[in-house]
Amino acid sequence: MRPGEAGNQRGHVVKGYQRENPDPLNVASGEEILVSDRSDSWQGNPDWVWVWCTDPRGKSAWAPADLLEPVPGQGRDRATARYDYNAVELTVVEGDDIFIDGEKNGWYWCRSSVEEYGWVPIDHIALVDG
């Protein structure tokens, strides 16, 4: 499931999370992205690779490595977005109930009960049956 697709998986916040970047990047499919040399495997998982990027408006944040389509002849510092991506994180409090609309590299794309959206680390959420 990609962010933005309707999801009906419910979750319960088992550990609070405070968003760290109040104004992160937000790109549309095909939009150019500046790519830094910084990358990180989330929680040491080599399949969960994130890269520090900057959008055309100058907003920066971590983005999943599979978002990036290299631009031929432009070197490693430029790419285009393979899909729409918003790096906004969702602040949640232990005990909150949320809806999970997607998953990417160790994070869930969540929707709060007041219709706010954002990323929350997977290990902060327990899946709820039904």
Helices and strands as residue ranges (DSSP letters): E 9-13, E 26-27, E 32-41, G 42-44, E 49-54, E 60-64, G 65-67, E 68-70, E 78-81, E 85-86, E 97-104, E 107-111, E 117-121, G 122-124, E 125-128
